[in-house]
Amino acid sequence: MLINMAPLTNEDKILIKTLRIEKGWGAFRLLREFPSRKWKKGALCDFNKHIDENENTDRKKVAIDCGQRERSKHSNFSGPDM
């Protein structure tokens, strides 16, 4: 069974950009909140990455919510202290 996925329209891009900048929403949150839109996860991840790289905001940058989070190279986290 083939499911048609809708491309991101200009209206979609405005909505996604606003939610990304104002609320820090990632691809998974957008897919969960708007299931009827039939967006592709990869398209949302790419657009969110574009927003993060090109938007000059005073807001804290958020991690890209695409399962590509990495620990800091300088992190010495070894688990909870017991």
N, C-alpha and C positions, 0 to 999 in steps of 0.2 A: 504494500500500500504506500503510495507516494503522497506526501503532504506538501502543499504549496506554501512556501514561506514568503511573506510579504517583505519587499525591500523597505529600507528606512526612508520615509517621506520627509519633506522639510518640516512638517508639523511634528513628526516623531522625533526628529533631531532636536527641535527646540525643547520638547518635553524632556527628552533624555538629558540634554545639556543642563537644563534647569535643575532636575532632580540630582544629577551628578554633582554640580557645584554647590547647591543649597543644602542637600541632605546627605551627599556622599554615597548615593546608591550605586551599586555595581550591577553587573549583568544578571546575576542570579536573582537579585531583589526585583529588578525590572521585569524579568520573565515571570516571577511569582505574582507580582502585582497586576500585570497586564497580560494574562494568558491568551486572551482573544486576539491579540496583535500578531501572533505567530512569527515573532522576530527570531532570527538566528542568534544563538549565543555568541558565535564568532564575530558577527557583525556588531553586536553590542560591545564586545570586548575591544574590538578595533576602534570603534567610535569613542569609547571611554578613554582609551589610551591617547587618542588624538586630542581629546578635551584636556586631559591631564598634562600633555606635553605643550600645548599651544595656548592655554588659557592663563592669563596673568591675573590671578586673584589673590586676595589677602587671606583666603581661607586655607586651612590645613589641607595638604595633599593627602588623598586617601589611597589605599592600596588597590590595585586593580583586582577586582573580584572575579578572576577567571581561573582560579586554582593554580596560579603561577606565583604565589607569594613565596618569598625566600627569606630565610633568617639573615639577619645582619652578619657580615663576616666577622664582626668584632664582638658578637654576642657570645658570652660564656655560659649560657643557660644550660644546665645539666639536669634539670628536673627539680621537683620540690625538695626542700631540705627536710630531712628526717632525723 
